[in-house]
């Protein structure tokens, strides 16, 4: 069996990958996550997932390397990780009563053959109408400043939502396990592992 490497520093992705009950190493890929001019959200997510996996390729020979990235989009404009309360407040105020699309890409790279497979999983999230008071209370409790779109669906962020349209709920958290299981199987790692 190949060594398994997660090219991510995200605690959310590590926790999700641990659900598959596989031993894996984590690696900080150090990839610039900026979008390219005119780049669509799903294309950006796929490019970044592939780049993160590729960044670990030379360091881990004979490994299956997982890269993942998520990009949120509202009216065609990407919403990044807010990084601060003020930016998170502005993102949630803008999302109030509207649909935000989250595109989560996962890439699996075989560092020996350099074969790389990528899937992008879309999630369309309708936010409830959010008052400024509700947004402030949520941010005080959750502080989702490291989450694209400023809402942690696995926590209190669920209280902000009216509806989710997503083929894989783990995609919204940051690592689409259904797609990942398929990709790992295509690279010879059947799950659940024996």
PAKE-834491 format. One record per residue (C-alpha): x, y, z; residue number from 1. Coordinates in steps of 0.5 Angstrom, whole numbers, always signed. Example, Ala and Ser with C-alpha at 12.3 -4.5 7.8 and 13.67 -1.06 7.14 Angstrom:
2
{X=+25, Y=-9, Z=+16, k=1}
{X=+27, Y=-2, Z=+14, k=2}
# end
This chain:
194
{X=+0, Y=+0, Z=+0, k=1}
{X=+2, Y=+7, Z=-2, k=2}
{X=+4, Y=+12, Z=+4, k=3}
{X=-2, Y=+17, Z=+5, k=4}
{X=-1, Y=+24, Z=+5, k=5}
{X=-5, Y=+30, Z=+6, k=6}
{X=-3, Y=+36, Z=+4, k=7}
{X=-6, Y=+41, Z=+8, k=8}
{X=-5, Y=+45, Z=+15, k=9}
{X=-13, Y=+45, Z=+16, k=10}
{X=-15, Y=+41, Z=+22, k=11}
{X=-22, Y=+41, Z=+19, k=12}
{X=-19, Y=+36, Z=+13, k=13}
{X=-15, Y=+32, Z=+18, k=14}
{X=-21, Y=+31, Z=+22, k=15}
{X=-25, Y=+29, Z=+16, k=16}
{X=-19, Y=+24, Z=+13, k=17}
{X=-19, Y=+21, Z=+20, k=18}
{X=-26, Y=+18, Z=+19, k=19}
{X=-23, Y=+14, Z=+14, k=20}
{X=-19, Y=+10, Z=+19, k=21}
{X=-13, Y=+10, Z=+15, k=22}
{X=-6, Y=+12, Z=+17, k=23}
{X=-3, Y=+19, Z=+14, k=24}
{X=+2, Y=+24, Z=+15, k=25}
{X=+0, Y=+32, Z=+14, k=26}
{X=+4, Y=+36, Z=+10, k=27}
{X=+4, Y=+44, Z=+10, k=28}
{X=+4, Y=+45, Z=+2, k=29}
{X=+5, Y=+53, Z=+2, k=30}
{X=+1, Y=+54, Z=-4, k=31}
{X=-1, Y=+61, Z=-5, k=32}
{X=-9, Y=+61, Z=-5, k=33}
{X=-10, Y=+67, Z=-9, k=34}
{X=-15, Y=+67, Z=-15, k=35}
{X=-12, Y=+68, Z=-22, k=36}
{X=-15, Y=+74, Z=-26, k=37}
{X=-22, Y=+72, Z=-29, k=38}
{X=-22, Y=+65, Z=-26, k=39}
{X=-28, Y=+62, Z=-24, k=40}
{X=-29, Y=+59, Z=-17, k=41}
{X=-29, Y=+52, Z=-19, k=42}
{X=-23, Y=+52, Z=-23, k=43}
{X=-20, Y=+56, Z=-18, k=44}
{X=-21, Y=+51, Z=-13, k=45}
{X=-19, Y=+45, Z=-18, k=46}
{X=-13, Y=+49, Z=-19, k=47}
{X=-11, Y=+50, Z=-12, k=48}
{X=-12, Y=+43, Z=-10, k=49}
{X=-8, Y=+40, Z=-15, k=50}
{X=-2, Y=+45, Z=-14, k=51}
{X=-3, Y=+43, Z=-6, k=52}
{X=-2, Y=+36, Z=-8, k=53}
{X=+4, Y=+37, Z=-13, k=54}
{X=+7, Y=+41, Z=-8, k=55}
{X=+8, Y=+35, Z=-3, k=56}
{X=+10, Y=+30, Z=-9, k=57}
{X=+18, Y=+31, Z=-9, k=58}
{X=+18, Y=+31, Z=-2, k=59}
{X=+14, Y=+24, Z=-1, k=60}
{X=+16, Y=+19, Z=-7, k=61}
{X=+11, Y=+13, Z=-7, k=62}
{X=+6, Y=+16, Z=-4, k=63}
{X=-2, Y=+18, Z=-5, k=64}
{X=-2, Y=+25, Z=-4, k=65}
{X=-9, Y=+29, Z=-2, k=66}
{X=-10, Y=+36, Z=-4, k=67}
{X=-16, Y=+40, Z=-3, k=68}
{X=-19, Y=+47, Z=-3, k=69}
{X=-25, Y=+50, Z=-2, k=70}
{X=-28, Y=+57, Z=-6, k=71}
{X=-34, Y=+60, Z=-4, k=72}
{X=-38, Y=+65, Z=-9, k=73}
{X=-43, Y=+70, Z=-9, k=74}
{X=-46, Y=+73, Z=-15, k=75}
{X=-39, Y=+71, Z=-19, k=76}
{X=-35, Y=+74, Z=-14, k=77}
{X=-30, Y=+70, Z=-9, k=78}
{X=-31, Y=+70, Z=-2, k=79}
{X=-25, Y=+68, Z=+2, k=80}
{X=-23, Y=+67, Z=+9, k=81}
{X=-25, Y=+73, Z=+13, k=82}
{X=-19, Y=+73, Z=+17, k=83}
{X=-22, Y=+78, Z=+22, k=84}
{X=-29, Y=+80, Z=+25, k=85}
{X=-31, Y=+86, Z=+21, k=86}
{X=-29, Y=+82, Z=+14, k=87}
{X=-34, Y=+76, Z=+17, k=88}
{X=-39, Y=+81, Z=+19, k=89}
{X=-39, Y=+84, Z=+12, k=90}
{X=-39, Y=+77, Z=+9, k=91}
{X=-45, Y=+75, Z=+13, k=92}
{X=-49, Y=+81, Z=+12, k=93}
{X=-48, Y=+80, Z=+4, k=94}
{X=-50, Y=+73, Z=+5, k=95}
{X=-56, Y=+74, Z=+8, k=96}
{X=-63, Y=+72, Z=+5, k=97}
{X=-58, Y=+69, Z=-1, k=98}
{X=-55, Y=+63, Z=-4, k=99}
{X=-47, Y=+62, Z=-3, k=100}
{X=-44, Y=+57, Z=-8, k=101}
{X=-38, Y=+53, Z=-5, k=102}
{X=-34, Y=+49, Z=-9, k=103}
{X=-29, Y=+44, Z=-6, k=104}
{X=-24, Y=+41, Z=-10, k=105}
{X=-20, Y=+34, Z=-8, k=106}
{X=-14, Y=+32, Z=-12, k=107}
{X=-11, Y=+25, Z=-11, k=108}
{X=-3, Y=+25, Z=-14, k=109}
{X=+1, Y=+19, Z=-15, k=110}
{X=+8, Y=+21, Z=-13, k=111}
{X=+11, Y=+15, Z=-17, k=112}
{X=+7, Y=+16, Z=-23, k=113}
{X=+5, Y=+23, Z=-23, k=114}
{X=-2, Y=+21, Z=-25, k=115}
{X=-7, Y=+26, Z=-21, k=116}
{X=-15, Y=+26, Z=-21, k=117}
{X=-19, Y=+32, Z=-19, k=118}
{X=-26, Y=+32, Z=-17, k=119}
{X=-30, Y=+39, Z=-15, k=120}
{X=-36, Y=+38, Z=-11, k=121}
{X=-41, Y=+44, Z=-11, k=122}
{X=-45, Y=+46, Z=-5, k=123}
{X=-51, Y=+51, Z=-6, k=124}
{X=-52, Y=+54, Z=+1, k=125}
{X=-58, Y=+59, Z=+2, k=126}
{X=-58, Y=+63, Z=+8, k=127}
{X=-63, Y=+66, Z=+12, k=128}
{X=-65, Y=+73, Z=+13, k=129}
{X=-60, Y=+75, Z=+18, k=130}
{X=-60, Y=+81, Z=+23, k=131}
{X=-54, Y=+85, Z=+25, k=132}
{X=-55, Y=+82, Z=+32, k=133}
{X=-56, Y=+75, Z=+30, k=134}
{X=-49, Y=+76, Z=+26, k=135}
{X=-46, Y=+79, Z=+32, k=136}
{X=-48, Y=+73, Z=+37, k=137}
{X=-46, Y=+68, Z=+32, k=138}
{X=-39, Y=+71, Z=+31, k=139}
{X=-38, Y=+72, Z=+38, k=140}
{X=-39, Y=+65, Z=+40, k=141}
{X=-36, Y=+61, Z=+33, k=142}
{X=-31, Y=+66, Z=+31, k=143}
{X=-31, Y=+63, Z=+24, k=144}
{X=-25, Y=+67, Z=+21, k=145}
{X=-21, Y=+61, Z=+18, k=146}
{X=-27, Y=+59, Z=+14, k=147}
{X=-29, Y=+61, Z=+7, k=148}
{X=-36, Y=+65, Z=+7, k=149}
{X=-36, Y=+66, Z=+15, k=150}
{X=-40, Y=+60, Z=+17, k=151}
{X=-38, Y=+53, Z=+20, k=152}
{X=-44, Y=+49, Z=+18, k=153}
{X=-41, Y=+43, Z=+23, k=154}
{X=-42, Y=+48, Z=+29, k=155}
{X=-47, Y=+54, Z=+30, k=156}
{X=-46, Y=+56, Z=+23, k=157}
{X=-52, Y=+51, Z=+21, k=158}
{X=-57, Y=+56, Z=+25, k=159}
{X=-55, Y=+61, Z=+20, k=160}
{X=-58, Y=+57, Z=+14, k=161}
{X=-65, Y=+56, Z=+11, k=162}
{X=-63, Y=+50, Z=+6, k=163}
{X=-57, Y=+46, Z=+3, k=164}
{X=-56, Y=+43, Z=-4, k=165}
{X=-50, Y=+39, Z=-4, k=166}
{X=-49, Y=+32, Z=-6, k=167}
{X=-44, Y=+31, Z=+0, k=168}
{X=-44, Y=+34, Z=+6, k=169}
{X=-37, Y=+33, Z=+8, k=170}
{X=-35, Y=+38, Z=+2, k=171}
{X=-38, Y=+44, Z=+6, k=172}
{X=-34, Y=+42, Z=+12, k=173}
{X=-27, Y=+42, Z=+7, k=174}
{X=-26, Y=+35, Z=+4, k=175}
{X=-31, Y=+31, Z=+0, k=176}
{X=-30, Y=+24, Z=+3, k=177}
{X=-35, Y=+21, Z=-2, k=178}
{X=-31, Y=+24, Z=-8, k=179}
{X=-24, Y=+22, Z=-4, k=180}
{X=-26, Y=+15, Z=-3, k=181}
{X=-28, Y=+14, Z=-11, k=182}
{X=-21, Y=+17, Z=-13, k=183}
{X=-17, Y=+13, Z=-8, k=184}
{X=-20, Y=+7, Z=-10, k=185}
{X=-18, Y=+9, Z=-17, k=186}
{X=-11, Y=+9, Z=-15, k=187}
{X=-12, Y=+2, Z=-12, k=188}
{X=-13, Y=+4, Z=-5, k=189}
{X=-20, Y=+0, Z=-4, k=190}
{X=-24, Y=+3, Z=+2, k=191}
{X=-26, Y=+1, Z=+8, k=192}
{X=-19, Y=-2, Z=+8, k=193}
{X=-18, Y=-9, Z=+10, k=194}
# end
